[in-house]
């Protein structure tokens, strides 16, 4: 089978201490304690010595940074067991130097992320912890299962230390939960609930920049609508249905193309609508329910681009419009909102938060090359995972192109 390495890696120094290609498919993860608050670079230097006679596939340093020391395709020398290491991805984790070898919150959080990533790339949907050694080692995992094993089962050692050992059931549960929710991947509005308004904007801003590249609708305007319609992603509709724009089940006869809504998932609630005379009427309505914020953004843009009023487009002229005030008026005039002050509210939000910073800028010769960006990513300057993706996208770079180059350099 084909093997890949984690894209969460920020440092790479391959060790000569390994046995070459695995003889068994990956179906185990074995976390270890380093016995020291190491750095990714320090651990790499240690494993680079042939005299060390040890290695691991990955290491997590004291700051939660991930190092790659043995490609996943190869068997590391880590668990005092050839049989285990042939089928396990091994992970050394920074820890205290004495029992219970406590790991800090950054290390543990990264361990969860890395385990999720390893399971995903190897086609696993569940991570299991079976505390009984005999049962665990004799258990034959199903094709979608991964097993946790520990060094202390194969040698007279405490590894991974009692701190992590007592949390392995929790680790397996957390990883499996994330794997089960990943079928509906993307940002959930529930993750925004406890963030400040400013932090919400930072978290979702790149999503609107990415959408503008596809739809041609100003990110600043769509983001302002998100803020106004969903109260920074914290409204009932956003939290319960990931619906961040008040999109109802039926809109313009649903005759427009490009919708990502599944056509059946709804959330019913009461809502107020403003009449022409300024008064309000409360109605009960069905609203669209989405698996993620990204889907809500995409469906909202598809609606604005394709919705019709008779034979004419409701929001003609919106695509490609560079003036946020004009774009806001096009949306209001097309019948999107009943509020008489909708345009003023959108413009006020854009100006308050300087949302035009998320609009796609014209290409500039001052932009960094893909090679330069890839090297910066490897050095840890752009963060990890989703944070990295959002930062690169918000800066106007092609995340996929940069990540592809990173993988080429690390391969």
JOFEN-V188612 format. One record per pair of residues at least 12 apart in sequence whose C-alpha atoms are under 6 Angstrom apart, sorted by sequence separation. I is the first residue (numbers start at 1). J is the second residue. D is the distance in whole Angstrom. If there is no record, write none. Layout:
BEGIN
i=I j=J d=D
i=I j=J d=D
END
This chain:
BEGIN
i=57 j=69 d=5
i=271 j=283 d=6
i=57 j=70 d=4
i=270 j=283 d=6
i=230 j=244 d=5
i=270 j=284 d=4
i=329 j=343 d=6
i=269 j=284 d=6
i=315 j=330 d=6
i=328 j=343 d=6
i=229 j=245 d=5
i=269 j=285 d=6
i=268 j=285 d=6
i=226 j=244 d=6
i=268 j=286 d=4
i=125 j=144 d=5
i=126 j=145 d=5
i=127 j=146 d=5
i=128 j=147 d=5
i=129 j=148 d=5
i=226 j=245 d=6
i=267 j=286 d=6
i=315 j=334 d=5
i=56 j=76 d=5
i=124 j=144 d=4
i=127 j=147 d=6
i=266 j=286 d=6
i=267 j=287 d=5
i=314 j=334 d=5
i=40 j=61 d=5
i=55 j=76 d=6
i=124 j=145 d=5
i=266 j=287 d=5
i=39 j=61 d=5
i=55 j=77 d=5
i=56 j=78 d=6
i=266 j=288 d=5
i=267 j=289 d=6
i=38 j=61 d=5
i=54 j=77 d=5
i=55 j=78 d=6
i=266 j=289 d=5
i=38 j=62 d=6
i=54 j=78 d=6
i=265 j=289 d=5
i=37 j=62 d=5
i=40 j=67 d=5
i=374 j=402 d=6
i=13 j=44 d=6
i=15 j=47 d=6
i=59 j=91 d=5
i=62 j=94 d=5
i=370 j=402 d=6
i=374 j=406 d=5
i=15 j=48 d=5
i=57 j=90 d=5
i=58 j=91 d=5
i=59 j=92 d=5
i=60 j=93 d=5
i=61 j=94 d=5
i=56 j=90 d=5
i=59 j=93 d=6
i=56 j=91 d=6
i=17 j=54 d=6
i=249 j=286 d=6
i=17 j=55 d=6
i=248 j=286 d=6
i=249 j=287 d=5
i=248 j=287 d=4
i=249 j=288 d=5
i=260 j=299 d=5
i=129 j=169 d=6
i=247 j=287 d=6
i=248 j=288 d=6
i=259 j=299 d=5
i=193 j=234 d=6
i=247 j=288 d=6
i=64 j=106 d=5
i=64 j=107 d=5
i=259 j=302 d=6
i=128 j=172 d=6
i=189 j=233 d=6
i=258 j=302 d=5
i=127 j=172 d=5
i=64 j=110 d=6
i=243 j=289 d=6
i=241 j=289 d=5
i=242 j=290 d=5
i=127 j=176 d=6
i=189 j=238 d=6
i=190 j=239 d=5
i=241 j=290 d=6
i=126 j=176 d=5
i=189 j=239 d=5
i=242 j=292 d=6
i=256 j=306 d=5
i=242 j=293 d=5
i=256 j=307 d=5
i=21 j=73 d=6
i=22 j=74 d=5
i=21 j=74 d=4
i=22 j=75 d=5
i=189 j=242 d=6
i=243 j=296 d=6
i=15 j=69 d=5
i=20 j=74 d=5
i=125 j=179 d=6
i=12 j=67 d=6
i=14 j=69 d=4
i=20 j=75 d=6
i=10 j=66 d=6
i=11 j=67 d=5
i=12 j=68 d=5
i=13 j=69 d=5
i=14 j=70 d=6
i=19 j=75 d=5
i=38 j=94 d=6
i=9 j=66 d=5
i=18 j=75 d=6
i=37 j=94 d=5
i=9 j=67 d=6
i=18 j=76 d=5
i=34 j=92 d=6
i=36 j=94 d=6
i=37 j=95 d=5
i=18 j=77 d=6
i=28 j=87 d=6
i=29 j=88 d=5
i=31 j=90 d=6
i=32 j=91 d=6
i=33 j=92 d=6
i=34 j=93 d=5
i=36 j=95 d=5
i=116 j=175 d=6
i=27 j=87 d=6
i=28 j=88 d=4
i=29 j=89 d=5
i=30 j=90 d=5
i=31 j=91 d=5
i=32 j=92 d=5
i=33 j=93 d=5
i=34 j=94 d=5
i=35 j=95 d=5
i=36 j=96 d=5
i=101 j=161 d=5
i=26 j=87 d=5
i=29 j=90 d=6
i=32 j=93 d=6
i=35 j=96 d=6
i=36 j=97 d=5
i=100 j=161 d=5
i=102 j=163 d=5
i=24 j=86 d=6
i=25 j=87 d=6
i=26 j=88 d=6
i=33 j=95 d=6
i=35 j=97 d=5
i=100 j=162 d=5
i=24 j=87 d=5
i=100 j=163 d=5
i=22 j=86 d=5
i=274 j=338 d=5
i=274 j=339 d=6
i=5 j=72 d=6
i=3 j=73 d=5
i=79 j=151 d=5
i=80 j=154 d=6
i=217 j=319 d=5
i=216 j=319 d=5
i=188 j=292 d=5
i=216 j=320 d=5
i=187 j=292 d=5
i=188 j=293 d=6
i=186 j=292 d=5
i=187 j=293 d=6
i=184 j=291 d=6
i=28 j=146 d=5
i=30 j=148 d=6
i=27 j=146 d=5
i=28 j=147 d=5
i=29 j=148 d=5
i=30 j=149 d=5
i=28 j=148 d=6
i=30 j=150 d=6
i=224 j=346 d=6
i=224 j=349 d=6
i=33 j=159 d=6
i=224 j=350 d=6
i=32 j=159 d=6
i=33 j=160 d=5
i=32 j=160 d=4
i=220 j=355 d=5
i=220 j=356 d=5
i=219 j=358 d=6
i=220 j=359 d=6
i=219 j=359 d=5
i=218 j=359 d=6
i=209 j=358 d=6
i=209 j=359 d=6
i=206 j=390 d=5
i=206 j=393 d=6
i=206 j=394 d=5
i=11 j=378 d=6
i=10 j=378 d=5
i=10 j=379 d=6
i=10 j=380 d=5
i=8 j=384 d=6
i=8 j=385 d=6
END
